[in-house]
Amino acid sequence: MYVKENENRENDEKSLQMELQEVIESENFERAIEIRDELKKLEMNKLKLKNLEIQLKQSIDKQDFEKCIVIRDEINKLKTK
């Protein structure tokens, strides 16, 4: 499940990067701004996900399952963005 979601996210990112190049070449700078911001958001989400996954593993190891629930929900929320 995680692998497929990661592949989808990577495809989205590659697609946006390709679109960014196209809109730059056509001088559609308004759209370039939107894409740039979207790419930044994707990158931030990747970093947050990585951090949350580490926290989740630590919480599992500590058997702090209440915290696991909160972290799991945060991870799911980020993945739907």
Protein Blocks (a to p, Z undefined) as FASTA:
>chain_A
ZZmmmmmmmmmmmmmmmmmmmmmmnopaklmmmmmmmmmmmmmmmmmmmmmmmmmmmmmm
nopaklmmmmmmmmmmmmmZZ
